[in-house]
């Protein structure tokens, strides 16, 4: 159970880092989408999704982190698609 607790802590930390990196990507501070970190997060989630969890506290923390990630993932996907379509202004006004 200690491994799950450590993985959940790492997952929460990586989700926070991923949010920061996507914010930087959307404001064009970094040039590449943080896909490697996103893959790491998805691997942790996928590994623990089908594992039985006896502790309700750990189950709650994992489900909360997973819900947070899924919410961010939908936002990031929409925003990246808007960037690709040329409709995303990055929070800047069109007039400059």
N, C-alpha and C positions, 0 to 999 in steps of 0.2 A: 504494500500500500504506500510505502514511502516513495517508490518510483513514480506512482501516479501523482502524488502530491508535488513532486519535483517537476514532472512533466506539465502539470497544470500551471505551476508558477512560471515555468519557461514559456508556456503557451501565452499566458497573459502578458508577459514581458515582450514577446515577439509580436503580438498583436499591436501593442503600443508602439513598438519600433516601426512596424509596417505602416501604421497610420501616419506617423511622422514622415516616413519616406514617401508615401503617396502624396501627402500635402506638399512636400518639396517638389515632387514630380509635377504636380498640377500647377504649381507656381513657377515651374521651369527652372528651379534651382539645381535639380539633377536632371540629366538627359534621358536616362533609361528607367523604365518601369521596374520596380523592385520584385521581379518575378522569382528570383532564387529564394528570398525570404518568404514570399507567399507560398512557394512549394514546401518549405520547411514546416510552416504552420499547418498546411493541409495534410502533410504526412503525420504530424502529431495527432491531429483530429481524427484522421482515418484509422490510425492504429488503435486509438482508445474508444472509438465509436461502438465497436462490437464487444468490448471487454466488459465483463460484469463488475459493477462497483457496489461494494457493500456499504460504504460510508455515504450517508445522505449529504453530508457537508461537501465531500469531494464531488459527488454527482451534481450537486447544485452549482459548484464552482465551475466544473467542466461544461455543463449545459449553458451557463451564463456566458462563459468565454466563447463557446461555439456560436451562440446566438449573436453575440457582439460581432464576431468575425463575419458571420453570414450577412449581417446588416451592412457592415463596412464593404464587404465584397460586392454586394448589389450596387452600392453607391459608386465604388471604384469602377465597376464594369460600365455603368451608365456614363460616368464622366469620361472614361477612356474612349468610349464610343462617340461621345460628343466631340472630343478632341479630334478623333479621326475624321469625323464628318465636317470639321471646321466650324462647329457651332459653339465651342467652349471658349469663353473669353478669359478664363482664369481669374474671375472676380474683378477684372478691370473694365472700365467703361469703354464703349466703342469709340467715343470721341476723343479719348486720350486723357 
